[in-house]
């Protein structure tokens, strides 16, 4: 006689719930770390106005040199 194997029907739900709880805890940890690092970065930044990366640096004003002329290429073969 073959004995019937006991099947745990709720195992998937329990493991899924445990995985969701673990992922939620990791997400909250990441968010707390990000907030802490952001606060450190903002505290270390000087209050003076610094140029933004999108803003080009000021350039010296004056006449530009004329552009170089293109040379013609000739085939010597």
N, C-alpha and C positions, 0 to 999 in steps of 0.2 A: 504494500500500500504506500502510495506517495503522499507525503504530508503537504498540505497547502502552505505556500510561503506567505508570510505575513507582509502585506504591502502597506507602506506608510503613505497614505494619500495626502497628508498635510505637509509632507516634507518640503515640497516646492514652495508652498506659501511661506513656511517658516524661514527657509533660506533666503527667499526674495525679501522678506521683511527685514531680516538681519542685514542683508546687503544694502538695502535702502537706508537703514539706520546708520550703517558704517559710512556710506557715501555722504549722507547729510552731515555727519560729524566732521568728515574730512573737508567738506565744502565750507563749513563754518570756521574751521581752523584756518583754511586758506584765506578767507575773507578777513579774519582778524589779523593775520600776518600782513596782508596787503594794506589794511588800514593803519597798522602800526608803522610800516615802512613809509607810507605816504606822509604820516605825521612827522616822522624823522626827517624826511626829505624837505618838507615845507619849513620845518624849524631850522634846518641848516642853510636854506636859501637866503641870501641877503635881501634886505628890503629895498635896495636900490633897483632902478629899472635896468634890466638887462635886455639886450636885443633878442627878439624871438628868432628861432631858426628860419622862419618863413621870411623875415625881414632881411633884405640884403644889406651887407655892410656899406658904410659910406665910402664913396670913391673919390679919388683926387680929381679935381676939375682942371681941365686944361685941354689943349688940342691933342687929338688922337693922331698917332703916326699913320701914314697912308698904308693901306693893306698891301701885302706882298703880291706881286704879279705872278700869275700862273705861268709855268714854263711848259712849252709844247714838248710832247714826247715824240721822238722820231724813231722809226724802226731801222736799225743798222744792218739787218741781215740781208 
